[in-house]
Amino acid sequence: MSKVENYTQQAIDIANNNKHGYSQYNRWGNPDYDCSGLVITVVQNTGIPVKTNGATYTGNMYQPFLKSGFKNITSSINLRTGAGLKRGDVLLTPNSHVEIYIGNGKNVGARISERGTIHGKGGDQTGQEIRTHSYYNKPWKYVLRYPESDSSTVDKSITLLAKDVIRGIYGNGNSRKENLYRSVQSEVNNILNKRKLKNNYVTEIAKKVIQGKYGNGENRKNNIYKAVQKEVNRLL
């Protein structure tokens, strides 16, 4: 599992565990978090040293996240709609709020205590103190993305697909992009409609599409193509 997938899934698991609620007084997971405590903790837990580098709250997160390898990709994102976001992107407005985009048009974040205040009883009393919810634009000032492009983090299913591309199975040029997308989307439909699956690398990529890793619409098509073509170039 990649570091990005690791910290994203940690945050989702915390949101789904009512042991953890919202508090700005007890904010490092024993048992509660506030918005920055949650994001800093799960990212630090994966070995990305954001807290070590000085991140302690939304007001000072930006530079430590950059120092730890995150990139500011705000200019490439439509903040109003969320177009261009990828699973694991950190949405930050300093001195205000921070959440993680988890794909399929949703975020995860620590929101508010059961009292509607910055502190309440330990644990999640309402199921809403730390939760997943639809994407919205706070507005966000920064979108931070952790790049994982070296060969050790390449998805094995993408490598197998890239090898078939090199063998010419998916054609060339624009046809290649369309054929790759159709193959993956067909398997997405098979999964969603509970039909017989290929049970190969296309199935694994389709599962990640459903998780939101590659975005939606035309972005999904482009992101799948870019991931595969990047691995084609690495292999060649």
CYANA upper distance limits for C-alpha pairs under 8 A (distance plus 0.5 A):
  1 MET  CA      5 GLU  CA      6.77
  1 MET  CA      6 ASN  CA      6.73
  2 SER  CA      6 ASN  CA      6.50
  2 SER  CA    148 GLU  CA      8.37
  2 SER  CA    153 THR  CA      6.78
  3 LYS  CA      7 TYR  CA      6.73
  3 LYS  CA     46 THR  CA      6.22
  3 LYS  CA     47 GLY  CA      8.32
  3 LYS  CA     48 ILE  CA      8.48
  4 VAL  CA      8 THR  CA      6.59
  4 VAL  CA     87 ARG  CA      8.37
  4 VAL  CA     88 GLY  CA      6.02
  4 VAL  CA    146 TYR  CA      7.40
  5 GLU  CA      9 GLN  CA      6.46
  5 GLU  CA     87 ARG  CA      8.18
  5 GLU  CA     88 GLY  CA      7.21
  6 ASN  CA     10 GLN  CA      6.66
  6 ASN  CA     46 THR  CA      7.16
  7 TYR  CA     11 ALA  CA      6.78
  7 TYR  CA     42 VAL  CA      5.50
  7 TYR  CA     43 VAL  CA      5.80
  7 TYR  CA     45 ASN  CA      7.89
  7 TYR  CA     46 THR  CA      6.82
  7 TYR  CA     88 GLY  CA      8.09
  8 THR  CA     12 ILE  CA      6.94
  8 THR  CA     42 VAL  CA      8.15
  8 THR  CA     87 ARG  CA      7.99
  8 THR  CA     88 GLY  CA      6.03
  8 THR  CA    100 ILE  CA      7.61
  8 THR  CA    102 ILE  CA      7.13
  9 GLN  CA     13 ASP  CA      6.56
 10 GLN  CA     14 ILE  CA      6.71
 10 GLN  CA     42 VAL  CA      6.66
 11 ALA  CA     15 ALA  CA      6.73
 11 ALA  CA     38 LEU  CA      7.60
 11 ALA  CA     39 VAL  CA      7.87
 11 ALA  CA     42 VAL  CA      6.93
 11 ALA  CA    108 VAL  CA      7.35
 11 ALA  CA    109 GLY  CA      8.16
 12 ILE  CA     16 ASN  CA      6.74
 12 ILE  CA    108 VAL  CA      6.97
 12 ILE  CA    131 ARG  CA      8.19
 12 ILE  CA    132 THR  CA      7.69
 13 ASP  CA     17 ASN  CA      6.78
 14 ILE  CA     18 ASN  CA      8.30
 14 ILE  CA     20 HIS  CA      7.07
 14 ILE  CA    130 ILE  CA      8.10
 15 ALA  CA     20 HIS  CA      7.88
 15 ALA  CA    108 VAL  CA      7.84
 15 ALA  CA    109 GLY  CA      8.09
 15 ALA  CA    110 ALA  CA      8.28
 15 ALA  CA    130 ILE  CA      5.38
 15 ALA  CA    131 ARG  CA      5.29
 15 ALA  CA    132 THR  CA      7.39
 16 ASN  CA    130 ILE  CA      8.46
 16 ASN  CA    131 ARG  CA      7.55
 18 ASN  CA    123 GLY  CA      6.25
 18 ASN  CA    124 ASP  CA      5.21
 18 ASN  CA    125 GLN  CA      7.81
 18 ASN  CA    127 GLY  CA      6.90
 19 LYS  CA     31 PRO  CA      7.07
 19 LYS  CA     32 ASP  CA      8.42
 19 LYS  CA    122 GLY  CA      8.14
 19 LYS  CA    123 GLY  CA      5.02
 19 LYS  CA    124 ASP  CA      6.66
 20 HIS  CA     29 GLY  CA      7.56
 20 HIS  CA     30 ASN  CA      8.41
 20 HIS  CA     31 PRO  CA      5.65
 20 HIS  CA     32 ASP  CA      5.31
 20 HIS  CA     33 TYR  CA      7.58
 20 HIS  CA    122 GLY  CA      7.63
 20 HIS  CA    123 GLY  CA      4.84
 20 HIS  CA    124 ASP  CA      6.03
 20 HIS  CA    130 ILE  CA      7.99
 21 GLY  CA     31 PRO  CA      7.57
 21 GLY  CA     32 ASP  CA      5.26
 21 GLY  CA     33 TYR  CA      6.90
 21 GLY  CA    110 ALA  CA      8.29
 21 GLY  CA    113 SER  CA      7.38
 21 GLY  CA    121 LYS  CA      8.34
 21 GLY  CA    122 GLY  CA      6.64
 21 GLY  CA    123 GLY  CA      4.56
 21 GLY  CA    124 ASP  CA      4.41
 21 GLY  CA    125 GLN  CA      7.76
 21 GLY  CA    129 GLU  CA      5.96
 21 GLY  CA    130 ILE  CA      6.57
 22 TYR  CA     27 ARG  CA      7.97
 22 TYR  CA     32 ASP  CA      5.88
 22 TYR  CA     33 TYR  CA      5.67
 22 TYR  CA     34 ASP  CA      5.88
 22 TYR  CA    110 ALA  CA      6.67
 22 TYR  CA    111 ARG  CA      7.28
 22 TYR  CA    112 ILE  CA      6.15
 22 TYR  CA    113 SER  CA      5.43
 22 TYR  CA    118 ILE  CA      7.80
 22 TYR  CA    119 HIS  CA      7.05
 22 TYR  CA    120 GLY  CA      7.60
 22 TYR  CA    122 GLY  CA      8.33
 22 TYR  CA    123 GLY  CA      7.82
 22 TYR  CA    124 ASP  CA      7.48
 22 TYR  CA    129 GLU  CA      5.92
 22 TYR  CA    130 ILE  CA      6.99
 23 SER  CA     27 ARG  CA      6.10
 23 SER  CA     32 ASP  CA      6.29
 23 SER  CA     33 TYR  CA      6.07
 23 SER  CA     34 ASP  CA      5.81
 23 SER  CA    112 ILE  CA      8.03
 23 SER  CA    113 SER  CA      6.98
 23 SER  CA    118 ILE  CA      6.10
 23 SER  CA    119 HIS  CA      4.84
 23 SER  CA    120 GLY  CA      6.88
 24 GLN  CA     33 TYR  CA      7.44
 24 GLN  CA     34 ASP  CA      5.78
 24 GLN  CA    118 ILE  CA      6.04
 24 GLN  CA    119 HIS  CA      6.44
 25 TYR  CA    118 ILE  CA      8.35
 25 TYR  CA    119 HIS  CA      7.08
 26 ASN  CA     30 ASN  CA      7.39
 26 ASN  CA     31 PRO  CA      8.02
 26 ASN  CA     32 ASP  CA      6.36
 26 ASN  CA     33 TYR  CA      7.11
 27 ARG  CA     31 PRO  CA      8.31
 27 ARG  CA     32 ASP  CA      5.78
 27 ARG  CA     33 TYR  CA      4.33
 27 ARG  CA     34 ASP  CA      5.73
 27 ARG  CA     37 GLY  CA      6.00
 27 ARG  CA     38 LEU  CA      8.14
 28 TRP  CA     32 ASP  CA      6.91
 28 TRP  CA     33 TYR  CA      5.90
 28 TRP  CA     34 ASP  CA      8.33
 28 TRP  CA     37 GLY  CA      5.94
 28 TRP  CA     38 LEU  CA      7.57
 28 TRP  CA     41 THR  CA      7.56
 29 GLY  CA     33 TYR  CA      5.88
 29 GLY  CA     37 GLY  CA      8.24
 29 GLY  CA     38 LEU  CA      8.02
 31 PRO  CA    122 GLY  CA      7.00
 31 PRO  CA    123 GLY  CA      6.94
 32 ASP  CA    122 GLY  CA      6.92
 32 ASP  CA    123 GLY  CA      6.79
 33 TYR  CA     37 GLY  CA      5.85
 33 TYR  CA     38 LEU  CA      5.90
 33 TYR  CA    110 ALA  CA      7.20
 34 ASP  CA     38 LEU  CA      6.61
 34 ASP  CA    110 ALA  CA      5.95
 34 ASP  CA    111 ARG  CA      7.75
 34 ASP  CA    112 ILE  CA      8.40
 35 CYS  CA     39 VAL  CA      7.06
 35 CYS  CA     97 HIS  CA      6.86
 35 CYS  CA     98 VAL  CA      6.26
 35 CYS  CA     99 GLU  CA      7.24
 35 CYS  CA    109 GLY  CA      6.47
 35 CYS  CA    110 ALA  CA      4.99
 35 CYS  CA    111 ARG  CA      7.06
 36 SER  CA     40 ILE  CA      6.35
 36 SER  CA     56 THR  CA      7.80
 36 SER  CA     57 TYR  CA      5.74
 36 SER  CA     58 THR  CA      6.18
 36 SER  CA     97 HIS  CA      7.74
 36 SER  CA     98 VAL  CA      6.54
 36 SER  CA     99 GLU  CA      8.44
 37 GLY  CA     41 THR  CA      6.38
 37 GLY  CA     56 THR  CA      7.77
 37 GLY  CA     57 TYR  CA      7.40
 38 LEU  CA     42 VAL  CA      6.79
 38 LEU  CA    109 GLY  CA      8.00
 38 LEU  CA    110 ALA  CA      7.33
 39 VAL  CA     43 VAL  CA      6.67
 39 VAL  CA     98 VAL  CA      7.92
 39 VAL  CA     99 GLU  CA      7.40
 39 VAL  CA    100 ILE  CA      7.84
 39 VAL  CA    109 GLY  CA      8.39
 40 ILE  CA     44 GLN  CA      6.47
 40 ILE  CA     50 VAL  CA      7.13
 40 ILE  CA     51 LYS  CA      6.82
 40 ILE  CA     55 ALA  CA      7.52
 40 ILE  CA     56 THR  CA      7.85
 41 THR  CA     45 ASN  CA      6.52
 41 THR  CA     51 LYS  CA      8.11
 42 VAL  CA     46 THR  CA      7.27
 43 VAL  CA     47 GLY  CA      7.70
 43 VAL  CA     48 ILE  CA      6.44
 43 VAL  CA     49 PRO  CA      8.19
 43 VAL  CA     50 VAL  CA      7.60
 44 GLN  CA     48 ILE  CA      5.55
 44 GLN  CA     49 PRO  CA      5.75
 44 GLN  CA     50 VAL  CA      6.30
 44 GLN  CA     51 LYS  CA      6.73
 44 GLN  CA     52 THR  CA      8.45
 48 ILE  CA     68 SER  CA      6.74
 48 ILE  CA     69 GLY  CA      8.45
 49 PRO  CA     53 ASN  CA      6.53
 49 PRO  CA     68 SER  CA      6.47
 50 VAL  CA     54 GLY  CA      7.02
 50 VAL  CA     55 ALA  CA      6.16
 50 VAL  CA     61 MET  CA      8.36
 50 VAL  CA     64 PRO  CA      5.95
 50 VAL  CA     65 PHE  CA      5.96
 50 VAL  CA     67 LYS  CA      8.32
 50 VAL  CA     68 SER  CA      6.32
 51 LYS  CA     55 ALA  CA      5.09
 51 LYS  CA     56 THR  CA      6.84
 51 LYS  CA     64 PRO  CA      7.98
 53 ASN  CA     64 PRO  CA      5.71
 53 ASN  CA     65 PHE  CA      8.46
 53 ASN  CA     67 LYS  CA      7.80
 53 ASN  CA     68 SER  CA      7.78
 54 GLY  CA     60 ASN  CA      7.98
 54 GLY  CA     61 MET  CA      8.02
 54 GLY  CA     64 PRO  CA      6.24
 55 ALA  CA     60 ASN  CA      6.18
 55 ALA  CA     61 MET  CA      5.08
 55 ALA  CA     62 TYR  CA      8.28
 55 ALA  CA     64 PRO  CA      6.10
 55 ALA  CA     65 PHE  CA      7.90
 56 THR  CA     60 ASN  CA      7.08
 56 THR  CA     61 MET  CA      7.15
 57 TYR  CA     61 MET  CA      6.56
 57 TYR  CA     95 ASN  CA      8.20
 58 THR  CA     62 TYR  CA      8.25
 58 THR  CA     92 LEU  CA      7.82
 58 THR  CA     93 THR  CA      7.60
 58 THR  CA     94 PRO  CA      5.30
 58 THR  CA     95 ASN  CA      5.58
 58 THR  CA     96 SER  CA      6.98
 58 THR  CA     97 HIS  CA      6.86
 58 THR  CA     98 VAL  CA      7.22
 59 GLY  CA     94 PRO  CA      5.06
 59 GLY  CA     95 ASN  CA      4.82
 59 GLY  CA     96 SER  CA      8.09
 60 ASN  CA     64 PRO  CA      7.96
 60 ASN  CA     94 PRO  CA      7.70
 61 MET  CA     65 PHE  CA      6.59
 61 MET  CA     94 PRO  CA      7.96
 62 TYR  CA     66 LEU  CA      6.92
 62 TYR  CA     92 LEU  CA      8.47
 62 TYR  CA     94 PRO  CA      8.10
 63 GLN  CA     67 LYS  CA      6.55
 64 PRO  CA     68 SER  CA      6.57
 65 PHE  CA     69 GLY  CA      7.05
 65 PHE  CA     70 PHE  CA      5.99
 65 PHE  CA    144 LEU  CA      8.40
 66 LEU  CA     70 PHE  CA      5.19
 66 LEU  CA     71 LYS  CA      6.49
 66 LEU  CA     72 ASN  CA      8.05
 69 GLY  CA    146 TYR  CA      6.77
 69 GLY  CA    147 PRO  CA      7.98
 70 PHE  CA    144 LEU  CA      6.31
 70 PHE  CA    145 ARG  CA      5.71
 70 PHE  CA    146 TYR  CA      4.85
 70 PHE  CA    147 PRO  CA      7.30
 71 LYS  CA    144 LEU  CA      5.87
 71 LYS  CA    145 ARG  CA      5.71
 71 LYS  CA    146 TYR  CA      6.74
 71 LYS  CA    147 PRO  CA      7.86
 72 ASN  CA    142 TYR  CA      7.17
 72 ASN  CA    143 VAL  CA      6.41
 72 ASN  CA    144 LEU  CA      5.24
 72 ASN  CA    145 ARG  CA      7.10
 73 ILE  CA     77 ILE  CA      7.60
 73 ILE  CA    142 TYR  CA      8.17
 73 ILE  CA    143 VAL  CA      6.24
 73 ILE  CA    144 LEU  CA      6.50
 73 ILE  CA    145 ARG  CA      7.17
 74 THR  CA    141 LYS  CA      8.19
 74 THR  CA    142 TYR  CA      5.96
 74 THR  CA    143 VAL  CA      5.22
 74 THR  CA    144 LEU  CA      7.66
 76 SER  CA     84 GLY  CA      7.28
 77 ILE  CA     82 GLY  CA      7.06
 77 ILE  CA     83 ALA  CA      6.47
 77 ILE  CA     84 GLY  CA      5.51
 77 ILE  CA     85 LEU  CA      6.89
 77 ILE  CA    143 VAL  CA      8.31
 78 ASN  CA     82 GLY  CA      5.82
 78 ASN  CA     83 ALA  CA      5.65
 78 ASN  CA     84 GLY  CA      7.15
 79 LEU  CA     83 ALA  CA      7.76
 79 LEU  CA    137 ASN  CA      6.48
 79 LEU  CA    139 PRO  CA      7.94
 79 LEU  CA    140 TRP  CA      7.58
 80 ARG  CA    136 TYR  CA      7.85
 80 ARG  CA    137 ASN  CA      6.15
 81 THR  CA    136 TYR  CA      8.06
 81 THR  CA    137 ASN  CA      8.13
 82 GLY  CA    105 GLY  CA      7.79
 82 GLY  CA    135 TYR  CA      7.50
 82 GLY  CA    136 TYR  CA      8.16
 82 GLY  CA    137 ASN  CA      8.28
 83 ALA  CA    215 GLY  CA      8.33
 83 ALA  CA    219 ASN  CA      8.14
 84 GLY  CA    215 GLY  CA      7.57
 84 GLY  CA    219 ASN  CA      7.21
 85 LEU  CA     89 ASP  CA      7.13
 85 LEU  CA    101 TYR  CA      7.78
 85 LEU  CA    103 GLY  CA      8.21
 85 LEU  CA    215 GLY  CA      7.43
 86 LYS  CA    101 TYR  CA      7.48
 86 LYS  CA    102 ILE  CA      7.93
 86 LYS  CA    103 GLY  CA      6.81
 86 LYS  CA    212 GLY  CA      7.90
 86 LYS  CA    213 LYS  CA      6.40
 86 LYS  CA    214 TYR  CA      7.08
 86 LYS  CA    215 GLY  CA      6.76
 87 ARG  CA    100 ILE  CA      8.39
 87 ARG  CA    101 TYR  CA      6.01
 87 ARG  CA    102 ILE  CA      4.97
 87 ARG  CA    103 GLY  CA      5.28
 87 ARG  CA    212 GLY  CA      6.85
 87 ARG  CA    213 LYS  CA      5.68
 87 ARG  CA    214 TYR  CA      8.37
 88 GLY  CA    100 ILE  CA      6.42
 88 GLY  CA    101 TYR  CA      6.05
 88 GLY  CA    102 ILE  CA      6.32
 88 GLY  CA    103 GLY  CA      8.45
 88 GLY  CA    145 ARG  CA      7.60
 88 GLY  CA    146 TYR  CA      8.30
 89 ASP  CA    100 ILE  CA      6.25
 89 ASP  CA    101 TYR  CA      5.83
 89 ASP  CA    102 ILE  CA      8.18
 89 ASP  CA    143 VAL  CA      6.93
 89 ASP  CA    144 LEU  CA      6.20
 89 ASP  CA    145 ARG  CA      5.40
 89 ASP  CA    146 TYR  CA      7.86
 90 VAL  CA     98 VAL  CA      7.62
 90 VAL  CA     99 GLU  CA      6.50
 90 VAL  CA    100 ILE  CA      5.15
 90 VAL  CA    101 TYR  CA      6.91
 90 VAL  CA    143 VAL  CA      6.13
 90 VAL  CA    144 LEU  CA      5.49
 90 VAL  CA    145 ARG  CA      6.93
 91 LEU  CA     98 VAL  CA      5.98
 91 LEU  CA     99 GLU  CA      5.75
 91 LEU  CA    100 ILE  CA      6.39
 91 LEU  CA    101 TYR  CA      7.56
 91 LEU  CA    140 TRP  CA      6.69
 91 LEU  CA    141 LYS  CA      8.29
 91 LEU  CA    142 TYR  CA      6.56
 91 LEU  CA    143 VAL  CA      5.36
 91 LEU  CA    144 LEU  CA      7.11
 92 LEU  CA     97 HIS  CA      6.68
 92 LEU  CA     98 VAL  CA      4.97
 92 LEU  CA     99 GLU  CA      7.28
 92 LEU  CA    140 TRP  CA      6.21
 92 LEU  CA    141 LYS  CA      6.57
 92 LEU  CA    142 TYR  CA      5.65
 92 LEU  CA    143 VAL  CA      6.83
 92 LEU  CA    144 LEU  CA      8.19
 93 THR  CA     97 HIS  CA      5.91
 93 THR  CA     98 VAL  CA      6.74
 93 THR  CA    138 LYS  CA      8.45
 93 THR  CA    139 PRO  CA      8.01
 93 THR  CA    140 TRP  CA      5.63
 93 THR  CA    141 LYS  CA      5.46
 93 THR  CA    142 TYR  CA      6.91
 94 PRO  CA     98 VAL  CA      8.35
 94 PRO  CA    141 LYS  CA      8.09
 98 VAL  CA    109 GLY  CA      7.70
 99 GLU  CA    107 ASN  CA      6.95
 99 GLU  CA    108 VAL  CA      6.34
 99 GLU  CA    109 GLY  CA      5.24
 99 GLU  CA    110 ALA  CA      8.07
100 ILE  CA    107 ASN  CA      5.95
100 ILE  CA    108 VAL  CA      5.90
100 ILE  CA    109 GLY  CA      7.06
101 TYR  CA    105 GLY  CA      8.28
101 TYR  CA    106 LYS  CA      6.53
101 TYR  CA    107 ASN  CA      4.75
101 TYR  CA    108 VAL  CA      6.92
101 TYR  CA    135 TYR  CA      8.04
102 ILE  CA    106 LYS  CA      6.18
102 ILE  CA    107 ASN  CA      5.83
102 ILE  CA    108 VAL  CA      7.18
102 ILE  CA    212 GLY  CA      7.50
103 GLY  CA    107 ASN  CA      7.87
103 GLY  CA    211 GLN  CA      6.78
103 GLY  CA    212 GLY  CA      4.40
103 GLY  CA    213 LYS  CA      6.52
103 GLY  CA    215 GLY  CA      7.17
104 ASN  CA    210 ILE  CA      8.08
104 ASN  CA    211 GLN  CA      7.30
104 ASN  CA    212 GLY  CA      5.19
104 ASN  CA    215 GLY  CA      7.33
104 ASN  CA    216 ASN  CA      7.93
105 GLY  CA    134 SER  CA      6.32
105 GLY  CA    135 TYR  CA      5.82
105 GLY  CA    212 GLY  CA      8.41
106 LYS  CA    132 THR  CA      7.10
106 LYS  CA    133 HIS  CA      5.89
106 LYS  CA    134 SER  CA      4.80
106 LYS  CA    135 TYR  CA      5.18
107 ASN  CA    132 THR  CA      6.01
107 ASN  CA    133 HIS  CA      6.07
107 ASN  CA    134 SER  CA      6.63
107 ASN  CA    135 TYR  CA      6.00
108 VAL  CA    130 ILE  CA      8.05
108 VAL  CA    131 ARG  CA      6.21
108 VAL  CA    132 THR  CA      4.71
108 VAL  CA    133 HIS  CA      6.96
109 GLY  CA    130 ILE  CA      6.21
109 GLY  CA    131 ARG  CA      6.36
109 GLY  CA    132 THR  CA      7.06
110 ALA  CA    129 GLU  CA      6.57
110 ALA  CA    130 ILE  CA      4.61
110 ALA  CA    131 ARG  CA      7.05
111 ARG  CA    128 GLN  CA      8.01
111 ARG  CA    129 GLU  CA      5.83
111 ARG  CA    130 ILE  CA      6.13
111 ARG  CA    131 ARG  CA      7.90
112 ILE  CA    116 GLY  CA      6.25
112 ILE  CA    117 THR  CA      6.68
112 ILE  CA    118 ILE  CA      6.72
112 ILE  CA    119 HIS  CA      8.32
112 ILE  CA    128 GLN  CA      8.36
112 ILE  CA    129 GLU  CA      5.64
112 ILE  CA    130 ILE  CA      8.01
113 SER  CA    117 THR  CA      6.01
113 SER  CA    118 ILE  CA      6.52
113 SER  CA    119 HIS  CA      6.14
113 SER  CA    120 GLY  CA      5.84
113 SER  CA    121 LYS  CA      8.41
113 SER  CA    124 ASP  CA      8.21
113 SER  CA    129 GLU  CA      5.92
114 GLU  CA    120 GLY  CA      6.77
114 GLU  CA    121 LYS  CA      8.32
114 GLU  CA    124 ASP  CA      7.87
114 GLU  CA    125 GLN  CA      6.48
114 GLU  CA    126 THR  CA      6.59
114 GLU  CA    128 GLN  CA      8.38
114 GLU  CA    129 GLU  CA      7.05
115 ARG  CA    119 HIS  CA      8.06
115 ARG  CA    120 GLY  CA      6.72
121 LYS  CA    125 GLN  CA      8.00
124 ASP  CA    128 GLN  CA      7.61
124 ASP  CA    129 GLU  CA      6.22
124 ASP  CA    130 ILE  CA      7.79
125 GLN  CA    129 GLU  CA      8.06
127 GLY  CA    131 ARG  CA      7.70
148 GLU  CA    153 THR  CA      6.70
148 GLU  CA    154 VAL  CA      8.40
149 SER  CA    153 THR  CA      6.98
149 SER  CA    154 VAL  CA      7.22
150 ASP  CA    154 VAL  CA      7.23
154 VAL  CA    158 ILE  CA      7.64
154 VAL  CA    159 THR  CA      7.63
154 VAL  CA    231 GLU  CA      8.28
155 ASP  CA    159 THR  CA      7.01
156 LYS  CA    160 LEU  CA      6.83
156 LYS  CA    201 TYR  CA      8.39
157 SER  CA    161 LEU  CA      6.72
157 SER  CA    201 TYR  CA      5.02
157 SER  CA    202 VAL  CA      7.55
157 SER  CA    204 GLU  CA      6.92
157 SER  CA    205 ILE  CA      6.98
158 ILE  CA    162 ALA  CA      6.50
158 ILE  CA    201 TYR  CA      7.85
158 ILE  CA    205 ILE  CA      7.84
158 ILE  CA    227 ALA  CA      7.68
158 ILE  CA    228 VAL  CA      6.34
158 ILE  CA    231 GLU  CA      7.69
159 THR  CA    163 LYS  CA      6.75
159 THR  CA    228 VAL  CA      7.88
159 THR  CA    231 GLU  CA      6.74
159 THR  CA    232 VAL  CA      8.26
160 LEU  CA    164 ASP  CA      7.01
160 LEU  CA    201 TYR  CA      7.12
161 LEU  CA    165 VAL  CA      6.82
161 LEU  CA    201 TYR  CA      7.38
161 LEU  CA    202 VAL  CA      7.97
161 LEU  CA    228 VAL  CA      7.38
162 ALA  CA    166 ILE  CA      6.79
162 ALA  CA    228 VAL  CA      5.91
162 ALA  CA    229 GLN  CA      7.44
162 ALA  CA    231 GLU  CA      6.55
162 ALA  CA    232 VAL  CA      5.59
163 LYS  CA    167 ARG  CA      6.85
163 LYS  CA    232 VAL  CA      7.49
164 ASP  CA    168 GLY  CA      6.92
164 ASP  CA    169 ILE  CA      6.14
164 ASP  CA    170 TYR  CA      7.74
165 VAL  CA    169 ILE  CA      6.08
165 VAL  CA    170 TYR  CA      5.95
165 VAL  CA    171 GLY  CA      7.69
165 VAL  CA    176 ARG  CA      8.48
165 VAL  CA    232 VAL  CA      7.90
166 ILE  CA    232 VAL  CA      7.33
168 GLY  CA    172 ASN  CA      8.03
170 TYR  CA    175 SER  CA      8.02
170 TYR  CA    176 ARG  CA      5.62
170 TYR  CA    179 ASN  CA      6.28
170 TYR  CA    180 LEU  CA      6.96
171 GLY  CA    175 SER  CA      6.49
171 GLY  CA    176 ARG  CA      5.27
171 GLY  CA    179 ASN  CA      8.04
172 ASN  CA    176 ARG  CA      5.16
172 ASN  CA    177 LYS  CA      8.42
173 GLY  CA    177 LYS  CA      7.43
174 ASN  CA    178 GLU  CA      6.85
175 SER  CA    179 ASN  CA      6.43
176 ARG  CA    180 LEU  CA      6.54
177 LYS  CA    181 TYR  CA      6.71
177 LYS  CA    221 LYS  CA      7.83
177 LYS  CA    222 ASN  CA      8.16
177 LYS  CA    225 TYR  CA      6.16
178 GLU  CA    182 ARG  CA      6.57
178 GLU  CA    221 LYS  CA      8.26
179 ASN  CA    183 SER  CA      6.61
180 LEU  CA    184 VAL  CA      6.85
180 LEU  CA    224 ILE  CA      8.20
180 LEU  CA    225 TYR  CA      7.52
181 TYR  CA    185 GLN  CA      6.38
181 TYR  CA    221 LYS  CA      6.13
181 TYR  CA    224 ILE  CA      7.60
181 TYR  CA    225 TYR  CA      8.05
182 ARG  CA    186 SER  CA      6.35
183 SER  CA    187 GLU  CA      7.09
183 SER  CA    202 VAL  CA      7.79
184 VAL  CA    188 VAL  CA      6.77
184 VAL  CA    202 VAL  CA      6.31
184 VAL  CA    203 THR  CA      7.95
184 VAL  CA    205 ILE  CA      7.38
184 VAL  CA    206 ALA  CA      6.05
185 GLN  CA    189 ASN  CA      6.74
185 GLN  CA    206 ALA  CA      7.38
186 SER  CA    190 ASN  CA      6.81
187 GLU  CA    191 ILE  CA      6.70
187 GLU  CA    197 LEU  CA      7.31
187 GLU  CA    198 LYS  CA      7.92
187 GLU  CA    202 VAL  CA      7.43
187 GLU  CA    203 THR  CA      6.56
187 GLU  CA    206 ALA  CA      6.44
188 VAL  CA    192 LEU  CA      6.73
188 VAL  CA    203 THR  CA      8.12
188 VAL  CA    206 ALA  CA      5.47
188 VAL  CA    207 LYS  CA      7.47
188 VAL  CA    209 VAL  CA      7.86
188 VAL  CA    210 ILE  CA      7.50
189 ASN  CA    193 ASN  CA      6.41
190 ASN  CA    194 LYS  CA      6.24
190 ASN  CA    195 ARG  CA      5.27
190 ASN  CA    196 LYS  CA      7.06
190 ASN  CA    197 LEU  CA      6.79
191 ILE  CA    195 ARG  CA      6.80
191 ILE  CA    196 LYS  CA      8.43
191 ILE  CA    197 LEU  CA      7.44
191 ILE  CA    207 LYS  CA      8.39
197 LEU  CA    203 THR  CA      7.39
198 LYS  CA    202 VAL  CA      7.71
198 LYS  CA    203 THR  CA      6.65
199 ASN  CA    203 THR  CA      5.96
199 ASN  CA    204 GLU  CA      8.19
200 ASN  CA    204 GLU  CA      7.22
201 TYR  CA    205 ILE  CA      6.84
202 VAL  CA    206 ALA  CA      6.56
203 THR  CA    207 LYS  CA      6.74
204 GLU  CA    208 LYS  CA      7.06
205 ILE  CA    209 VAL  CA      6.78
206 ALA  CA    210 ILE  CA      6.87
207 LYS  CA    211 GLN  CA      6.88
208 LYS  CA    212 GLY  CA      6.87
208 LYS  CA    213 LYS  CA      6.04
208 LYS  CA    214 TYR  CA      7.85
209 VAL  CA    213 LYS  CA      6.00
209 VAL  CA    214 TYR  CA      6.02
209 VAL  CA    215 GLY  CA      7.73
209 VAL  CA    220 ARG  CA      8.42
212 GLY  CA    216 ASN  CA      8.06
214 TYR  CA    219 ASN  CA      7.89
214 TYR  CA    220 ARG  CA      5.48
214 TYR  CA    221 LYS  CA      8.50
214 TYR  CA    223 ASN  CA      6.20
214 TYR  CA    224 ILE  CA      6.94
215 GLY  CA    219 ASN  CA      6.43
215 GLY  CA    220 ARG  CA      5.25
215 GLY  CA    223 ASN  CA      8.04
216 ASN  CA    220 ARG  CA      5.18
216 ASN  CA    221 LYS  CA      8.41
217 GLY  CA    221 LYS  CA      7.33
218 GLU  CA    222 ASN  CA      6.77
219 ASN  CA    223 ASN  CA      6.39
220 ARG  CA    224 ILE  CA      6.64
221 LYS  CA    225 TYR  CA      6.78
222 ASN  CA    226 LYS  CA      6.52
223 ASN  CA    227 ALA  CA      6.59
224 ILE  CA    228 VAL  CA      6.75
225 TYR  CA    229 GLN  CA      6.42
226 LYS  CA    230 LYS  CA      6.39
227 ALA  CA    231 GLU  CA      6.93
228 VAL  CA    232 VAL  CA      6.66
229 GLN  CA    233 ASN  CA      6.67
230 LYS  CA    234 ARG  CA      6.80
231 GLU  CA    235 LEU  CA      6.59
232 VAL  CA    236 LEU  CA      6.64
